[in-house]
Amino acid sequence: MRVGTIVVSVALVIASAGCQERNQEALSSRPNQPVQTAAQQTETVNKQAEVLDQLPPVAATAGIDRSGRKQVGKASYYAGHFDGSKMADGNRFKQNADIAASKTLPIGTTAKVTNVATGKSAIVTVQDRGPHVRGRILDVSPSVAKQLDMTHQGVDRVVVKPIAEPTPGGGAKLGAGAAETPEPVLQQAIKTTESLTPGQ
């Protein structure tokens, strides 16, 4: 019995050594996978944002748009009596905050909004659903309306470029607006988006 046991043990050791050698050979025969540095990853992400920025505007129709592409349409702003009312993300509306309502952008999206007529821009966070008027794609707070110089007309044509959109896992992905956003502002936009619960 002892001799048989020893023979079996030796056979197992030899087989194990053979497997290890084959595994090492297989690993050594694989091509080296290039590892991107942080700078290269940032460059890749920026290029993706630039590609999105060059695409034509996406129609703001029914359903949530997670494409990261720009939208073009009419924007209006909240009346003062909405101050303190509950928004779609559960927070209270503050007319002095840089807040916006969108029918299609994910809740938590940070975006650059530009007034086509004045050329003025502002960065907003989508925290509410609306506008509830046909033909409009965005409602902004009175504070944002002042930044965009749209308080005289009340309704103006705007370009909306998502900077960062929430992902289902709780992170953020960059959109078309990231391509033209300075790095400190971009990082703050990502942080803001990541801090808000992704929603519909």
Residue pairs with C-beta under 8 A, 6 or more apart in sequence:
36 44
45 174
45 178
46 174
46 178
46 179
48 174
49 68
49 174
49 175
49 176
49 177
49 178
49 179
50 179
52 67
52 68
52 69
52 70
52 175
52 176
52 179
53 70
53 161
53 176
53 177
53 179
53 180
55 69
55 70
55 176
57 69
57 70
57 71
57 72
57 159
58 65
58 67
58 69
58 70
58 71
59 71
60 71
60 73
60 102
60 103
60 104
60 137
61 104
62 103
62 104
63 104
64 104
64 105
64 106
64 200
65 71
65 104
65 105
65 106
66 106
66 165
68 162
68 165
68 173
68 174
68 175
68 176
69 162
69 175
69 176
70 159
70 160
70 161
70 162
70 176
70 177
71 104
71 105
71 137
71 159
71 160
72 116
72 137
72 157
72 158
72 159
72 160
73 135
73 136
73 137
73 138
73 157
73 158
73 160
74 135
74 136
74 137
74 138
74 155
74 156
74 157
74 158
75 113
75 115
75 131
75 136
75 137
75 138
75 139
75 140
75 148
75 150
75 155
75 156
75 157
75 158
75 160
76 131
76 133
76 136
76 138
76 139
76 140
76 154
76 155
77 139
77 140
77 141
77 142
77 144
77 145
77 150
77 151
77 154
78 93
78 95
78 101
78 139
78 140
78 141
78 142
80 95
80 142
82 93
82 95
83 93
83 94
83 95
84 92
84 93
84 94
85 92
85 93
86 92
86 93
87 93
87 99
87 101
87 127
87 128
88 101
88 107
88 127
88 128
88 129
88 199
89 107
89 108
89 127
89 128
89 196
89 197
89 199
91 127
93 99
93 128
93 141
94 141
95 141
95 142
95 143
96 141
96 142
96 143
97 141
97 143
98 122
98 123
98 124
98 125
98 141
98 143
98 144
98 147
99 124
99 125
99 127
99 128
99 140
99 141
99 144
100 111
100 113
100 124
100 125
100 126
100 127
100 128
100 138
100 139
100 140
100 141
100 144
101 126
101 127
101 128
101 129
101 130
101 131
101 138
101 139
101 140
102 109
102 126
102 128
102 129
102 130
102 137
102 138
102 139
102 160
103 129
103 130
103 131
103 137
104 137
105 111
105 126
105 160
105 162
105 165
106 126
106 165
106 166
106 198
106 199
106 200
107 126
107 127
107 128
107 129
107 166
107 196
107 197
107 198
107 199
107 200
108 125
108 126
108 127
108 165
108 166
108 193
108 196
108 197
108 198
108 199
109 125
109 126
109 162
109 163
109 164
109 165
109 166
109 175
109 193
110 123
110 124
110 125
110 126
110 162
110 163
110 164
110 189
110 190
110 192
110 193
111 123
111 124
111 125
111 126
111 160
111 161
111 162
111 163
111 175
111 177
112 121
112 122
112 123
112 160
112 161
112 163
112 177
112 180
112 181
113 121
113 122
113 123
113 124
113 138
113 140
113 144
113 148
113 158
113 159
113 160
113 161
114 120
114 121
114 148
114 158
114 159
114 161
115 121
115 148
115 149
115 150
115 156
115 157
115 158
116 156
116 157
116 158
116 159
117 150
117 153
117 156
117 157
118 148
118 149
118 150
118 156
120 147
120 148
120 149
121 147
121 148
122 140
122 144
122 147
122 148
123 163
123 181
123 185
123 189
124 140
124 141
124 144
125 192
125 193
125 196
127 196
128 139
130 139
131 137
131 138
131 139
136 155
137 158
137 160
138 158
138 160
140 148
142 151
145 151
148 156
148 158
150 156
161 175
161 176
161 177
161 180
162 175
162 176
162 177
163 174
163 175
163 177
163 178
163 181
163 186
163 189
163 190
164 172
164 173
164 174
164 175
164 178
164 186
164 189
164 190
164 192
164 193
164 194
165 172
165 173
165 174
165 175
165 193
166 172
166 193
166 194
166 196
166 197
166 198
166 199
167 173
167 198
168 198
170 194
170 198
171 194
172 190
172 193
172 194
174 186
174 190
178 186
178 189
181 189
